[in-house]
Amino acid sequence: MKVTLDIWRQDGPDAEGYFETHVMEDVEPELSLLEMLDQLNDEIVEAGGEPIVFESDCREGVCGCCGFLVNGKPHGPLANTPACRQHLRSFPEVTHFTIEPFRSAAFPVIRDLAIDRAALDELVEAAGHVNVMTGTAPDADTVPQDHLTAEQAMDYAICIGCGACVAACPNGAAMLFAGAKLAHLAKMPQGKQERSRRARKMVSMLDENFGPCSLYGECAVSCPAGISLTAIATVNKERWRSVLRGRHSRET
């Protein structure tokens, strides 16, 4: 199949960006979006040009590296699917692709389609973890947890941290990402004692680095892991829980 690609090129964070048009005459429909870019890069290098910079790693929808906008949609035309799992055969009617990096003030462009997701890492560093004693791991039955709660925690733990939710949000909010972390850890028996402190720190980082949530819902549609909007409600729940527990502690 013949496809036309308008690819964003940018030499660095402070450089002026522009779209570069390429026409590919013979592209197999079985190729994924990343494999199409691989083929394009081979053609560019053979012609003596600079290859397009983009991120990828596992190419199995697990690592969260391969994120970019395709015709204005994070990852591509298919909902809840990472770019590495979006194959041309799934949308044969689309033959013109505009590919650019995730657009968000929190994600500065490194080069071409590669972005800096450090803002998400800072959220995790601030509160997306639990403190545990080092040493020999305890027996599996030492800390009991019922099956349903464990499954609910896993539903939120599957977030791959790609940042599509932030790019899809008109406000540049990261509430879905933060909510997935808070909901996952709130349901685990480990780290219960730091639950309120975790919520306060994460909300503080959200306010500092990302926009507010207006419940557009675009984040849930773009999320490759299928995280539901209930994660956003968890952010507000954990926020108010920490406020009320802090007030109770001061009064007692």
Backbone torsions as a table, in degrees:
resi	resn	phi	psi	omega
1	MET	NA	153.2	179.2
2	LYS	-100.0	130.2	179.7
3	VAL	-131.2	150.5	175.0
4	THR	-113.6	130.0	-176.9
5	LEU	-120.0	126.6	169.3
6	ASP	-104.8	106.2	-172.4
7	ILE	-106.8	133.8	176.9
8	TRP	-74.9	128.2	175.7
9	ARG	-118.9	135.2	179.6
10	GLN	-155.0	122.5	-173.6
11	ASP	-72.0	-22.7	-178.7
12	GLY	-173.5	176.2	-176.6
13	PRO	-58.2	-33.5	-176.4
14	ASP	-101.1	0.5	-177.6
15	ALA	-83.2	158.3	176.1
16	GLU	-77.7	131.1	-179.6
17	GLY	-95.4	163.3	179.8
18	TYR	-159.6	162.0	176.3
19	PHE	-94.2	138.7	178.8
20	GLU	-119.8	126.1	-174.9
21	THR	-95.8	133.7	176.9
22	HIS	-132.1	140.3	175.9
23	VAL	-114.5	122.2	178.9
24	MET	-108.0	123.6	-172.5
25	GLU	-84.7	-32.7	-172.1
26	ASP	-132.0	87.9	-179.9
27	VAL	-116.4	127.2	179.9
28	GLU	-73.3	134.5	179.8
29	PRO	-62.6	-21.1	-179.3
30	GLU	-75.1	-10.5	-178.4
31	LEU	-72.1	145.3	170.8
32	SER	-82.4	171.4	178.3
33	LEU	-60.2	-38.2	179.5
34	LEU	-68.9	-40.2	179.0
35	GLU	-66.6	-32.9	174.8
36	MET	-63.5	-41.6	177.1
37	LEU	-66.9	-35.5	175.9
38	ASP	-59.6	-46.7	-179.9
39	GLN	-63.8	-40.4	178.4
40	LEU	-63.3	-41.9	179.0
41	ASN	-62.7	-37.9	176.7
42	ASP	-60.3	-42.2	179.7
43	GLU	-66.7	-39.7	-179.8
44	ILE	-65.2	-43.8	-178.9
45	VAL	-65.9	-40.9	178.3
46	GLU	-61.6	-29.5	179.4
47	ALA	-86.8	0.3	177.9
48	GLY	88.5	14.6	-179.1
49	GLY	-96.5	178.2	178.5
50	GLU	-89.8	127.6	-179.1
51	PRO	-66.4	156.8	178.5
52	ILE	-77.1	131.2	-179.6
53	VAL	-88.8	123.3	173.1
54	PHE	-148.1	160.3	-177.0
55	GLU	-96.6	144.8	170.7
56	SER	-165.1	156.9	178.6
57	ASP	-145.2	-87.7	-173.3
58	CYS	-73.4	-31.7	-176.3
59	ARG	56.9	31.5	177.5
60	GLU	-126.6	11.9	178.4
61	GLY	76.4	25.8	-176.0
62	VAL	-116.5	-37.6	-170.1
63	CYS	-80.5	-28.8	179.4
64	GLY	83.2	9.8	-177.1
65	CYS	-78.3	-37.7	-166.5
66	CYS	-86.6	71.8	179.2
67	GLY	-115.9	130.8	171.5
68	PHE	-161.0	167.6	179.3
69	LEU	-87.5	134.5	176.3
70	VAL	-122.9	111.1	-175.4
71	ASN	52.5	41.9	175.8
72	GLY	83.5	-2.9	-178.3
73	LYS	-110.8	131.2	177.2
74	PRO	-58.3	127.9	178.0
75	HIS	77.4	-33.4	-179.6
76	GLY	145.3	-174.3	-174.5
77	PRO	-64.3	-29.0	-176.8
78	LEU	-81.7	135.3	178.2
79	ALA	-75.0	148.0	174.2
80	ASN	53.7	39.6	-178.1
81	THR	-140.7	127.1	179.1
82	PRO	-70.2	159.8	-176.7
83	ALA	-58.8	-34.6	-177.3
84	CYS	-70.4	-15.2	-179.6
85	ARG	-109.3	8.7	178.2
86	GLN	-98.9	110.5	-177.6
87	HIS	-101.8	147.2	-176.2
88	LEU	-60.0	-29.4	-179.8
89	ARG	-64.6	-20.1	-177.6
90	SER	-78.6	-17.9	178.3
91	PHE	-142.4	67.0	-176.0
92	PRO	-64.2	-19.6	-179.7
93	GLU	-74.5	-15.1	-179.1
94	VAL	-93.6	116.0	178.8
95	THR	-124.5	-1.2	177.6
96	HIS	-123.6	117.3	-176.7
97	PHE	-117.5	129.1	170.6
98	THR	-106.5	112.8	-173.6
99	ILE	-115.4	124.3	-178.6
100	GLU	-145.5	164.5	-179.2
101	PRO	-69.4	161.9	173.5
102	PHE	-54.0	131.9	-178.9
103	ARG	-99.0	107.9	176.5
104	SER	-163.6	141.8	178.1
105	ALA	-62.9	-23.9	-179.7
106	ALA	-78.6	-13.3	-176.6
107	PHE	-120.9	80.5	178.1
108	PRO	-65.0	146.1	179.8
109	VAL	-75.4	131.3	174.5
110	ILE	-85.7	-52.9	173.9
111	ARG	-166.8	135.5	179.8
112	ASP	51.1	-110.4	-177.2
113	LEU	-97.2	-4.2	-178.5
114	ALA	-84.7	133.2	-178.3
115	ILE	-124.8	165.1	177.8
116	ASP	-99.6	112.4	-179.9
117	ARG	-97.2	25.2	-176.1
118	ALA	-58.6	-27.4	-179.3
119	ALA	-62.1	-35.6	176.1
120	LEU	-70.1	-38.3	177.7
121	ASP	-62.8	-36.4	179.8
122	GLU	-66.7	-33.9	175.1
123	LEU	-62.4	-44.3	-179.8
124	VAL	-67.9	-41.1	179.1
125	GLU	-63.1	-35.1	-177.9
126	ALA	-73.0	-39.5	-172.7
127	ALA	-155.5	-5.2	-175.0
128	GLY	-85.4	48.2	-177.1
129	HIS	-158.1	173.9	174.6
130	VAL	-124.9	152.0	175.9
131	ASN	-97.0	124.9	-178.4
132	VAL	-130.1	155.4	176.1
133	MET	-73.8	136.6	177.6
134	THR	-81.5	167.3	-178.6
135	GLY	122.9	-160.4	-178.3
136	THR	-66.1	135.3	-179.9
137	ALA	-66.1	137.7	178.8
138	PRO	-70.5	162.1	176.4
139	ASP	-61.9	152.8	-175.5
140	ALA	-61.3	-30.5	-176.4
141	ASP	-91.3	3.5	-177.4
142	THR	-66.6	-42.2	179.9
143	VAL	-109.1	102.2	-176.4
144	PRO	-72.7	145.1	174.6
145	GLN	-153.1	130.5	-177.5
146	ASP	-72.5	156.8	-173.0
147	HIS	-62.4	-42.9	-176.6
148	LEU	-62.7	-44.5	179.7
149	THR	-64.6	-39.0	178.2
150	ALA	-63.2	-40.8	178.6
151	GLU	-66.4	-38.9	177.6
152	GLN	-64.4	-39.5	177.0
153	ALA	-62.8	-39.4	179.9
154	MET	-67.6	-31.0	178.1
155	ASP	-60.3	-30.3	178.5
156	TYR	-93.8	-27.3	-177.5
157	ALA	-71.1	-14.0	-176.8
158	ILE	-76.3	-2.8	175.5
159	CYS	-52.7	130.5	-177.4
160	ILE	-99.0	0.1	174.8
161	GLY	66.8	33.1	-177.5
162	CYS	-77.5	-26.7	-179.3
163	GLY	91.1	6.7	180.0
164	ALA	-61.9	-33.6	-179.8
165	CYS	-62.4	-38.4	179.8
166	VAL	-69.7	-43.0	-179.5
167	ALA	-67.1	-32.1	-178.6
168	ALA	-77.3	-26.4	-176.2
169	CYS	-74.7	127.2	176.8
170	PRO	-60.2	-24.4	179.9
171	ASN	-94.5	-6.9	-176.4
172	GLY	69.4	35.2	-179.7
173	ALA	-83.9	153.2	177.4
174	ALA	-119.7	31.2	-176.0
175	MET	-65.9	-35.5	-179.9
176	LEU	-65.9	-44.0	178.3
177	PHE	-62.5	-50.6	-178.7
178	ALA	-64.6	-40.0	179.6
179	GLY	-64.0	-37.2	177.8
180	ALA	-62.7	-41.2	178.8
181	LYS	-66.7	-46.0	-178.3
182	LEU	-65.7	-42.6	-179.0
183	ALA	-66.6	-41.5	178.9
184	HIS	-60.1	-51.2	-175.0
185	LEU	-74.2	-28.8	178.8
186	ALA	-67.5	-25.8	-178.6
187	LYS	-90.7	-6.9	179.8
188	MET	-91.3	144.3	178.1
189	PRO	-69.2	-28.2	177.3
190	GLN	-73.9	138.7	175.8
191	GLY	80.5	12.9	-179.5
192	LYS	-60.9	-35.8	-175.3
193	GLN	-68.5	-17.7	-179.8
194	GLU	-108.3	15.0	-175.0
195	ARG	-60.8	-46.9	-179.4
196	SER	-67.5	-42.3	179.2
197	ARG	-63.5	-38.1	178.1
198	ARG	-61.3	-44.7	-179.1
199	ALA	-63.2	-44.4	-179.0
200	ARG	-62.3	-43.7	-178.4
201	LYS	-67.1	-42.0	-177.8
202	MET	-68.9	-40.3	177.6
203	VAL	-63.5	-38.3	178.0
204	SER	-62.5	-42.5	178.5
205	MET	-68.4	-35.3	176.4
206	LEU	-61.2	-46.9	-179.0
207	ASP	-64.3	-30.6	-175.7
208	GLU	-80.4	-37.9	-169.7
209	ASN	-112.0	-13.6	-174.5
210	PHE	-132.3	167.4	179.5
211	GLY	-81.7	172.2	179.8
212	PRO	-79.4	156.2	178.4
213	CYS	-91.1	130.5	176.5
214	SER	-114.7	13.5	177.7
215	LEU	58.4	42.2	173.3
216	TYR	-66.7	-35.0	178.9
217	GLY	87.7	0.2	179.9
218	GLU	-65.0	-27.3	-178.4
219	CYS	-62.6	-44.8	-178.1
220	ALA	-66.4	-33.4	179.1
221	VAL	-69.3	-34.4	-176.0
222	SER	-87.7	-18.2	-173.8
223	CYS	-64.1	117.9	179.9
224	PRO	-64.9	-24.9	-179.1
225	ALA	-87.4	-7.5	179.0
226	GLY	72.0	30.3	176.3
227	ILE	-63.6	132.0	-176.2
228	SER	-85.1	165.3	179.8
229	LEU	-66.0	-13.0	176.8
230	THR	-61.4	-21.9	177.5
231	ALA	-63.5	-35.9	179.2
232	ILE	-65.6	-40.4	177.9
233	ALA	-62.2	-30.6	179.6
234	THR	-64.7	-35.2	179.1
235	VAL	-59.9	-48.6	179.5
236	ASN	-67.2	-37.4	178.0
237	LYS	-61.5	-48.6	-178.5
238	GLU	-69.1	-33.4	176.8
239	ARG	-60.8	-52.2	-177.8
240	TRP	-70.2	-30.8	175.9
241	ARG	-62.6	-43.0	-179.9
242	SER	-66.7	-36.5	178.6
243	VAL	-65.4	-47.4	-177.5
244	LEU	-68.3	-38.3	178.7
245	ARG	-70.1	-34.8	176.1
246	GLY	-66.1	-39.4	177.8
247	ARG	-66.1	-40.7	179.4
248	HIS	-63.5	-39.9	-179.2
249	SER	-64.8	-38.5	-179.5
250	ARG	-70.1	-36.0	-177.8
251	GLU	-73.0	-28.7	-178.5
252	THR	-96.6	NA	NA
